[in-house]
Every structure is written in structure tokens, then in C-alpha cells.
């Protein structure tokens, strides 16, 4: 196996290669003044099984194009098989056509990945698991929630309460509790019968005088997390932390979450950011090694 | 035939539909806060021959993704045939792999367009004509240079000298001269034998006391055009104008060109901009009508 760390996941790609003790192909990457991508693989991939590590966090479309270009070039140059490791998979919040005429974007992207030469895909905590069923090749999602929980456990936060900020994230709270053993719960979204406004049910959590950690897959604009922080603080939680796999942190998301009383945001390097304090490299290296074995 | 004006070419698309008296499919288009595209076709395309008008000027990668999504959705919903009108075709400056390992981007994009359901492509003044030969379906480029020359002729500039800013653009000067009848020429790029620096041969043009117009396909950062303006002014040209099909105008390109003494920049709506004073709608409408006939 040979590994290409893509422009969007240079550091993570190199870490995975080190763990697996496999060679990397260096990449010459630049953008022309008008914004076009230039990509060149410096090294031979002929007859190799090639793993490309490239996340598709914002700017999603450019990161996707770079992935298409790398995969197609590698196949053209004789790569035997291409495994795309896409830690954050863009366009994966919608798993069907809700309204007639809607683009079912992830299905289109899956087809394009196949045409570009991708034979298998590994991602981390895809938002809607069903989207992977539409892929015309083997596509799997691995969870990094335990890694996040272990990070807090090592910092002495065993016994902290694990909260999912909405029902869709409840599996994350359950998984984290298996490591933290401080109890878990989740908030329930509600839609006002008259105004249509989204709110939350007035749930009580066992957090008085305790530390609490909110677990989610993605923090985008941060509204849901900020609301959860506020609730936990109001109910008497001592310290509240925000943990997520994919810290997109759009706009003032970070400020919103901290302003509502969170001590800190901890994310992974699925999306490189200054809050990416946990690396998913060991998780991905394991998955790639198992695949080989 | 039914026409979809894409997010990047809304006005041009609607103009073409009006000229051809064909129906358009309205598009619901938005971007999510994290930057993902949302596209929905509001209207039936079943069994229709669908023309999608979508330029791929910067941000190229997002405009390409939008085109993939529109085409794939239309095909999924039963479109019989898809013609993509892509007035500015991104990634078309490179017509081969110059160095081993280089991505041959336009070839990848051509494959992806086919997978997305595109059956035919029409573009305007592609930078490297050879790139279209690599397309796995019929792809043609039409020239808008005569339209630009006619624009100046109508403004009373018959007799103006037509200059190509480098040898690669000389066909544009020749085509413009057929309408303006004021003579034509082109500058010769040179590379210094010792320093490797790019310069221009010291050509003399017949412009003393006359008006002159520089014709090119693309103005990107504007350096080549600005240098040509300066030369013409130095050689005594009265008024100098800059005409181009694709006014990308990256950074301070416009300022550079005007500061060197140009009166005005005139571009087309292949790339929507405040200098897009000439519409290619009639040209594209004709090409689509001929195709039908």
C-alpha cells in the first residue's frame, strides 16, 4: 500500500502513513491566481494499492474536485486499487429526495467518485448512515466518539455526564458513557404547534454540581450546541465541555458556544482546526490494516 | 427543448430562452451556512431535451459541482438528452500532461460530466481548442470575437487597429480586422536567454494617431493586456480599448489595465461582470437552433 495525503488532509495523511509504516507519494499542489487547482503526484503508483486521505470540509466543492483529480490521475498512472479516506464527507446530511426535483447530491458525488477511479471509501461518523448504502462501491463509516470520550477520561473527567444535544445524536452519548460512566441523556427537539418554531422539551438532567460533556458529530453554526450548554449550566453543571468529531465551526459558532458557558471545544482532525485536539489517525490506520489483513 | 439557467448564468440563460422562445425550468438554489449547494428543479423535464446554461468562472469548482448536480438530477428525472452550454470552460488552459504525474484536469472533468449525464457541450472561445478532442461526447467551441468587434464598429470605431496581446491570440486580431478593417498585428513573447524572464519583442504597430483595440479570449490577472496597452500608447495610439470574451479580472486586473492608459474594458456575459457589455445569447441561441434543425 502507498498513501497520498491530499491537500485538505496533509497532516492527518502523514500521521496515518507513519503509524502504518507505509510510503507516501508527495504532492505538488498549488492554486492558480484565478483559483484553479494544480495537482501533481511525485512518485510512482503503478500497480500499487493507493490510499488517498482527503477530507471534504469547507470549501467542500474544491476539496471534492481535488479528490477527483488525485484519484483519476493515480488510476491513469496505473494504480491497481484506490481507497479514498474522506474523514468528513460533505453532502451527507440528506439521505433521500425530500421534494420532487431536488438534487440528491451525495448520490451524484458517489457516482462521480466511482468514475474518478475510487474503489472503496472510509469515512468517520457520517451524519446520515443511510447515504453510504447508495454508494456503487464498498463505503463504511467508523465512529470517533470513543476517542473523544477517552481524551476526556485521560484528563480526569471520568464520571462526567454525557449529553447528546438532540435525539439524532443519542448514540454518541450512549457510546461516550461506556467510557465515562457518568450517566447520559439527550435533548428532545420540539416544533411549536402554532408558530412552527423549533424548541426543546424541558428535560431535567442529573448534572447538578457535576461536570458534563456534550457529544455531537458536527458543529456547524453552533446553535444546537450553544443551547445545550446553556441548559446544562442552568441546571447546575459545574464545568461543561463541547466535543465533536467534525468541528466545522462556521462563522461565530465557537464564540456562541463559549459565551453560553462552555469551558472548551474539543474536536478531531477530521476537520483541521485549532480545536482539533484528538487525532483519528490510529482509528483510520487500524481500519486500513484490518482491510489488508 | 427546455432550458435550465444555472446559478452561474441566470441572466444569460433566460436571454437565450427568450430568443429561442423555449420554456425554462425554474431553479431553487441556495447555499447552506457551511457552503454546501442546494438545488431543486421546479418543473418537469421527463422525455425532454434539456439545455443547461452554466458558466464555470470562479469559483470554478462550485460552478462545476452545481453543473454536475443539475445534469444528474435532470437525467434522473427522465431527461432524454442533456446539452451543457458552458460559456467559460474552466481548466481548459492545459491540453496535455506536461510533467509526469500531473493531473490532466479537463480530461477528468470531461469524464465526470459524462457520468453526470451530459451528452453534448457547447462553449465559447475555449483557450486550448485541443482540450475538446478529449471529450467523450460532442464538444464544440464557438467564437465571440466578431460580436466584440461589431460592438466597437457600432460605436463608430470602424478603422481601429486590432491587436492580439500575444501570438496565441493572433486569430482573434485577424477575425476582428474582418469587421473593423483598420489593420491588425500581434505581440511576440520572448524569454530572456540568461535570466529566463518573459518579455516582448520590440514590434512596431501602425497605430500613431489611430484608435486601437486589444482582443483576447481571457483577461485573468491582466498583466499581458496592461503591457499591450502601454506599448500602444507609447507608439502614439489615440484611444486604446481592451476587449475580451471572458473577463475574469482577478484582483486588481481592471485597475492595471486602466492605469496603463486604456479607455475601457469590454467583455461578454460568458463571465458575468460589470464590464460584460456584449451578450453571447444570440450566438448560443443560433448554435442551439442549428443543432435542432
Interface residues (C-beta under 8 A of the other chain):
Chain A: X28 X33 X34 X35 X36 X37 X38 X39 X40 X41 X42 X43 X58 X59 X60 X61 X62 X64 X65 X68 X69 X70 X72 X73 X76 X77 X90 X91 X99 X100 X101 X102 X103 X104 X105 X107 X108 X111 X112 X114 X115 X116 X220 X221 X248 X250 X251
Chain B: X33 X34 X35 X36 X37 X38 X39 X40 X41 X42 X43 X58 X59 X60 X61 X62 X64 X65 X68 X69 X70 X72 X73 X76 X77 X90 X91 X99 X100 X101 X102 X103 X104 X105 X107 X108 X111 X112 X114 X115 X116 X220 X221 X248 X250 X251
